[in-house]
Amino acid sequence: MPVQMELHKIIISEMQDSQIIVLKEVGGERNFPIVIGSAEAYAIDRRLKGIPTQRPLTHDLLASVIEQMGGSIESIEINDLADHTFFAVIHIRHNGQVLEVDSRPSDAIALGIATTVPIYVADHVLKAVC
């Protein structure tokens, strides 16, 4: 059974190519970091702070496409961990069905963060990292 998490912290270092986000268990103490790319970190940070851009960036574009096609993002799930790489799916409701779209966790979080989409982590993934 997946465990609900929240974005607890984002650590951006201008001196490195990799950045870190920390997910924390909702109503619990478990937390863990995920290393992400700079572009995704800046997208998450920008969306958290509500900083507008003159033109839509990639995550904004994808959110608009989903919405314009009549869909909505229901949740994000980090569903696997293999060779130190996290895997995720975006659950999108469209025409009464829930579609699962493969994604990197950082892209899924950047996409969902502006609309407060819940983030879940599969129990076996959480046990492996905590």
PyRosetta script that sets phi, psi and omega in degrees:
from pyrosetta import init, pose_from_sequence

init()
pose = pose_from_sequence("MPVQMELHKIIISEMQDSQIIVLKEVGGERNFPIVIGSAEAYAIDRRLKGIPTQRPLTHDLLASVIEQMGGSIESIEINDLADHTFFAVIHIRHNGQVLEVDSRPSDAIALGIATTVPIYVADHVLKAVC")
pose.set_psi(1, 127.7)
pose.set_omega(1, -179.7)
pose.set_phi(2, -65.7)
pose.set_psi(2, 149.7)
pose.set_omega(2, -179.2)
pose.set_phi(3, -109.5)
pose.set_psi(3, 132.6)
pose.set_omega(3, 179.6)
pose.set_phi(4, -75.3)
pose.set_psi(4, 134.7)
pose.set_omega(4, -179.5)
pose.set_phi(5, -125.4)
pose.set_psi(5, 168.1)
pose.set_omega(5, 173.9)
pose.set_phi(6, -136.2)
pose.set_psi(6, 154.1)
pose.set_omega(6, 175.5)
pose.set_phi(7, -71.1)
pose.set_psi(7, 113.5)
pose.set_omega(7, -174.0)
pose.set_phi(8, -94.8)
pose.set_psi(8, -36.5)
pose.set_omega(8, -174.0)
pose.set_phi(9, -157.4)
pose.set_psi(9, 147.7)
pose.set_omega(9, 171.1)
pose.set_phi(10, -127.9)
pose.set_psi(10, 127.8)
pose.set_omega(10, -178.2)
pose.set_phi(11, -115.8)
pose.set_psi(11, 113.6)
pose.set_omega(11, -178.6)
pose.set_phi(12, -111.9)
pose.set_psi(12, 124.4)
pose.set_omega(12, 177.1)
pose.set_phi(13, -118.2)
pose.set_psi(13, 118.4)
pose.set_omega(13, -179.7)
pose.set_phi(14, -70.7)
pose.set_psi(14, -10.4)
pose.set_omega(14, -178.1)
pose.set_phi(15, -92.2)
pose.set_psi(15, -4.6)
pose.set_omega(15, -176.7)
pose.set_phi(16, -129.9)
pose.set_psi(16, 156.5)
pose.set_omega(16, 176.9)
pose.set_phi(17, -80.6)
pose.set_psi(17, -28.0)
pose.set_omega(17, -178.9)
pose.set_phi(18, -100.5)
pose.set_psi(18, 141.5)
pose.set_omega(18, 179.5)
pose.set_phi(19, -120.1)
pose.set_psi(19, 174.0)
pose.set_omega(19, -176.2)
pose.set_phi(20, -132.3)
pose.set_psi(20, 136.1)
pose.set_omega(20, 166.6)
pose.set_phi(21, -116.2)
pose.set_psi(21, 149.4)
pose.set_omega(21, 178.5)
pose.set_phi(22, -120.2)
pose.set_psi(22, 126.2)
pose.set_omega(22, 174.8)
pose.set_phi(23, -100.8)
pose.set_psi(23, 139.1)
pose.set_omega(23, -179.4)
pose.set_phi(24, -126.4)
pose.set_psi(24, 140.2)
pose.set_omega(24, 179.5)
pose.set_phi(25, -62.6)
pose.set_psi(25, 131.2)
pose.set_omega(25, 175.9)
pose.set_phi(26, -70.0)
pose.set_psi(26, 123.5)
pose.set_omega(26, 179.8)
pose.set_phi(27, 73.1)
pose.set_psi(27, 16.1)
pose.set_omega(27, -178.8)
pose.set_phi(28, -142.3)
pose.set_psi(28, -171.2)
pose.set_omega(28, -175.7)
pose.set_phi(29, -110.6)
pose.set_psi(29, -15.6)
pose.set_omega(29, -175.2)
pose.set_phi(30, -70.1)
pose.set_psi(30, 140.4)
pose.set_omega(30, 176.6)
pose.set_phi(31, -152.5)
pose.set_psi(31, 160.3)
pose.set_omega(31, 178.0)
pose.set_phi(32, -158.9)
pose.set_psi(32, 153.2)
pose.set_omega(32, 179.5)
pose.set_phi(33, -92.8)
pose.set_psi(33, 154.6)
pose.set_omega(33, 171.4)
pose.set_phi(34, -130.7)
pose.set_psi(34, 128.4)
pose.set_omega(34, 177.1)
pose.set_phi(35, -82.8)
pose.set_psi(35, 129.9)
pose.set_omega(35, -178.9)
pose.set_phi(36, -132.2)
pose.set_psi(36, 169.4)
pose.set_omega(36, 178.8)
pose.set_phi(37, -78.2)
pose.set_psi(37, 162.4)
pose.set_omega(37, -178.8)
pose.set_phi(38, -63.2)
pose.set_psi(38, -42.1)
pose.set_omega(38, -178.3)
pose.set_phi(39, -60.4)
pose.set_psi(39, -42.7)
pose.set_omega(39, 180.0)
pose.set_phi(40, -68.9)
pose.set_psi(40, -39.7)
pose.set_omega(40, 179.0)
pose.set_phi(41, -61.9)
pose.set_psi(41, -44.6)
pose.set_omega(41, 179.0)
pose.set_phi(42, -66.3)
pose.set_psi(42, -35.5)
pose.set_omega(42, 177.5)
pose.set_phi(43, -65.2)
pose.set_psi(43, -44.1)
pose.set_omega(43, 178.4)
pose.set_phi(44, -63.6)
pose.set_psi(44, -47.2)
pose.set_omega(44, -179.3)
pose.set_phi(45, -60.5)
pose.set_psi(45, -45.5)
pose.set_omega(45, 179.7)
pose.set_phi(46, -60.7)
pose.set_psi(46, -44.1)
pose.set_omega(46, -178.6)
pose.set_phi(47, -69.1)
pose.set_psi(47, -37.2)
pose.set_omega(47, 177.3)
pose.set_phi(48, -62.8)
pose.set_psi(48, -38.2)
pose.set_omega(48, -177.7)
pose.set_phi(49, -86.7)
pose.set_psi(49, -4.5)
pose.set_omega(49, -180.0)
pose.set_phi(50, 67.3)
pose.set_psi(50, 29.8)
pose.set_omega(50, -179.3)
pose.set_phi(51, -80.2)
pose.set_psi(51, 116.8)
pose.set_omega(51, -179.0)
pose.set_phi(52, -76.7)
pose.set_psi(52, 158.3)
pose.set_omega(52, 173.3)
pose.set_phi(53, -121.5)
pose.set_psi(53, 158.3)
pose.set_omega(53, -179.7)
pose.set_phi(54, -66.9)
pose.set_psi(54, -35.3)
pose.set_omega(54, -179.0)
pose.set_phi(55, -130.9)
pose.set_psi(55, 154.0)
pose.set_omega(55, -179.7)
pose.set_phi(56, -64.0)
pose.set_psi(56, 135.5)
pose.set_omega(56, 172.4)
pose.set_phi(57, -88.9)
pose.set_psi(57, 176.1)
pose.set_omega(57, -171.6)
pose.set_phi(58, -54.4)
pose.set_psi(58, -46.9)
pose.set_omega(58, -178.3)
pose.set_phi(59, -68.3)
pose.set_psi(59, -34.0)
pose.set_omega(59, 175.9)
pose.set_phi(60, -66.2)
pose.set_psi(60, -41.8)
pose.set_omega(60, 178.9)
pose.set_phi(61, -60.8)
pose.set_psi(61, -48.1)
pose.set_omega(61, -179.1)
pose.set_phi(62, -62.9)
pose.set_psi(62, -40.8)
pose.set_omega(62, 177.5)
pose.set_phi(63, -61.5)
pose.set_psi(63, -41.2)
pose.set_omega(63, 178.3)
pose.set_phi(64, -65.7)
pose.set_psi(64, -41.1)
pose.set_omega(64, 179.2)
pose.set_phi(65, -62.1)
pose.set_psi(65, -46.4)
pose.set_omega(65, 178.9)
pose.set_phi(66, -58.8)
pose.set_psi(66, -46.3)
pose.set_omega(66, -178.9)
pose.set_phi(67, -65.7)
pose.set_psi(67, -45.6)
pose.set_omega(67, -178.6)
pose.set_phi(68, -64.2)
pose.set_psi(68, -27.1)
pose.set_omega(68, 178.4)
pose.set_phi(69, -87.4)
pose.set_psi(69, 5.8)
pose.set_omega(69, 176.1)
pose.set_phi(70, 86.5)
pose.set_psi(70, 16.1)
pose.set_omega(70, 179.9)
pose.set_phi(71, -103.1)
pose.set_psi(71, 169.4)
pose.set_omega(71, 174.2)
pose.set_phi(72, -146.8)
pose.set_psi(72, 143.9)
pose.set_omega(72, 179.1)
pose.set_phi(73, -80.1)
pose.set_psi(73, 121.5)
pose.set_omega(73, -177.6)
pose.set_phi(74, -89.3)
pose.set_psi(74, -44.3)
pose.set_omega(74, -179.9)
pose.set_phi(75, -165.5)
pose.set_psi(75, 168.4)
pose.set_omega(75, 175.8)
pose.set_phi(76, -121.2)
pose.set_psi(76, 137.3)
pose.set_omega(76, 177.4)
pose.set_phi(77, -132.7)
pose.set_psi(77, 122.5)
pose.set_omega(77, 170.3)
pose.set_phi(78, -83.7)
pose.set_psi(78, 108.9)
pose.set_omega(78, -166.5)
pose.set_phi(79, -110.1)
pose.set_psi(79, -4.1)
pose.set_omega(79, 179.4)
pose.set_phi(80, -160.9)
pose.set_psi(80, 161.7)
pose.set_omega(80, 176.8)
pose.set_phi(81, -143.4)
pose.set_psi(81, 121.9)
pose.set_omega(81, 179.6)
pose.set_phi(82, -143.9)
pose.set_psi(82, 130.9)
pose.set_omega(82, 179.4)
pose.set_phi(83, 51.1)
pose.set_psi(83, 44.7)
pose.set_omega(83, 178.1)
pose.set_phi(84, 66.0)
pose.set_psi(84, 19.0)
pose.set_omega(84, 178.5)
pose.set_phi(85, -118.5)
pose.set_psi(85, 128.4)
pose.set_omega(85, 176.8)
pose.set_phi(86, -85.8)
pose.set_psi(86, 146.9)
pose.set_omega(86, 176.6)
pose.set_phi(87, -122.9)
pose.set_psi(87, 149.3)
pose.set_omega(87, -178.6)
pose.set_phi(88, -142.9)
pose.set_psi(88, 163.5)
pose.set_omega(88, 170.5)
pose.set_phi(89, -131.2)
pose.set_psi(89, 147.5)
pose.set_omega(89, 173.7)
pose.set_phi(90, -103.7)
pose.set_psi(90, 124.9)
pose.set_omega(90, 177.9)
pose.set_phi(91, -91.9)
pose.set_psi(91, 114.3)
pose.set_omega(91, -177.9)
pose.set_phi(92, -115.1)
pose.set_psi(92, 124.4)
pose.set_omega(92, 176.1)
pose.set_phi(93, -87.7)
pose.set_psi(93, 126.7)
pose.set_omega(93, -180.0)
pose.set_phi(94, -149.8)
pose.set_psi(94, 124.9)
pose.set_omega(94, 179.8)
pose.set_phi(95, 51.7)
pose.set_psi(95, 43.6)
pose.set_omega(95, 176.4)
pose.set_phi(96, 77.9)
pose.set_psi(96, 0.8)
pose.set_omega(96, 178.4)
pose.set_phi(97, -115.7)
pose.set_psi(97, 154.7)
pose.set_omega(97, 174.4)
pose.set_phi(98, -106.7)
pose.set_psi(98, 119.1)
pose.set_omega(98, 179.4)
pose.set_phi(99, -97.5)
pose.set_psi(99, 143.1)
pose.set_omega(99, 175.5)
pose.set_phi(100, -108.0)
pose.set_psi(100, 120.0)
pose.set_omega(100, -178.5)
pose.set_phi(101, -112.5)
pose.set_psi(101, 123.4)
pose.set_omega(101, 179.2)
pose.set_phi(102, -61.8)
pose.set_psi(102, 139.2)
pose.set_omega(102, -176.8)
pose.set_phi(103, -156.7)
pose.set_psi(103, 157.3)
pose.set_omega(103, 165.8)
pose.set_phi(104, -75.9)
pose.set_psi(104, 143.7)
pose.set_omega(104, 179.3)
pose.set_phi(105, -55.0)
pose.set_psi(105, -39.4)
pose.set_omega(105, -177.9)
pose.set_phi(106, -63.6)
pose.set_psi(106, -41.1)
pose.set_omega(106, 178.2)
pose.set_phi(107, -67.7)
pose.set_psi(107, -41.7)
pose.set_omega(107, 179.2)
pose.set_phi(108, -61.7)
pose.set_psi(108, -43.8)
pose.set_omega(108, -179.9)
pose.set_phi(109, -67.9)
pose.set_psi(109, -42.4)
pose.set_omega(109, 177.3)
pose.set_phi(110, -60.3)
pose.set_psi(110, -37.8)
pose.set_omega(110, 179.2)
pose.set_phi(111, -70.0)
pose.set_psi(111, -43.3)
pose.set_omega(111, -173.5)
pose.set_phi(112, -89.2)
pose.set_psi(112, -15.5)
pose.set_omega(112, -171.3)
pose.set_phi(113, -64.0)
pose.set_psi(113, -34.3)
pose.set_omega(113, -177.0)
pose.set_phi(114, -71.0)
pose.set_psi(114, -24.6)
pose.set_omega(114, -177.8)
pose.set_phi(115, -108.9)
pose.set_psi(115, 18.7)
pose.set_omega(115, 178.5)
pose.set_phi(116, 49.2)
pose.set_psi(116, 45.5)
pose.set_omega(116, 176.4)
pose.set_phi(117, -70.7)
pose.set_psi(117, 133.4)
pose.set_omega(117, 179.0)
pose.set_phi(118, -65.8)
pose.set_psi(118, 144.5)
pose.set_omega(118, 179.1)
pose.set_phi(119, -111.1)
pose.set_psi(119, 129.7)
pose.set_omega(119, 177.3)
pose.set_phi(120, -121.4)
pose.set_psi(120, 153.1)
pose.set_omega(120, 174.7)
pose.set_phi(121, -128.0)
pose.set_psi(121, 130.1)
pose.set_omega(121, 178.6)
pose.set_phi(122, -57.8)
pose.set_psi(122, 142.1)
pose.set_omega(122, -176.8)
pose.set_phi(123, -56.1)
pose.set_psi(123, -42.1)
pose.set_omega(123, -178.6)
pose.set_phi(124, -67.4)
pose.set_psi(124, -29.3)
pose.set_omega(124, 176.6)
pose.set_phi(125, -71.5)
pose.set_psi(125, -45.0)
pose.set_omega(125, 179.9)
pose.set_phi(126, -61.6)
pose.set_psi(126, -41.0)
pose.set_omega(126, 177.5)
pose.set_phi(127, -64.0)
pose.set_psi(127, -34.2)
pose.set_omega(127, -178.8)
pose.set_phi(128, -71.8)
pose.set_psi(128, -28.7)
pose.set_omega(128, -175.0)
pose.set_phi(129, -103.8)
pose.set_psi(129, -13.6)
pose.set_omega(129, -178.2)
pose.set_phi(130, -111.6)
pose.dump_pdb("model.pdb")
